[in-house]
Amino acid sequence: MRKATLPAVLIAAAVLLGGCSKPWTHPDYSGSLADQKFKEDSLTCEVQAGEAFPLEKREQNKQFLMCMSDLGWSYHPEGQGFTFRTKPR
C-alpha cells in the first residue's frame, strides 16, 4: 500500500508546483489581488492591441506585451526568471 501512495503524492506535488508558477508577475500585487488586476489589465491591453492592429496577430502580440510591460507586468515564459517572494512582515 505504501508503494501506491508515493507516486500519488509525487503527482500531486508536481501538479501543485506547476500551478504555482505563473508567467506574469507584478511587483506591487500578490495573491487574489494580482489575479484580479491581471484580468483587468490584460483585457485592457487585448482591446488596445486589437483596435490598433485588427488583422495582424503578430503585431497584436507585440502591442499586448508592450502594454502589459507599461503597466508594470513582467513576463516569464515557462517560469523562466520566476522567483518566489514572501510578503514583508
Secondary structure, DSSP 8 states (H G I E B T S, - for coil): -HHHHHHHHHHHHHHHHHHH--SEE-TT--HHHHHHHHHHHHHHHHHHHHHHSTT-HHHHHHHHHHHHHHTT-EE-GGGTT--------
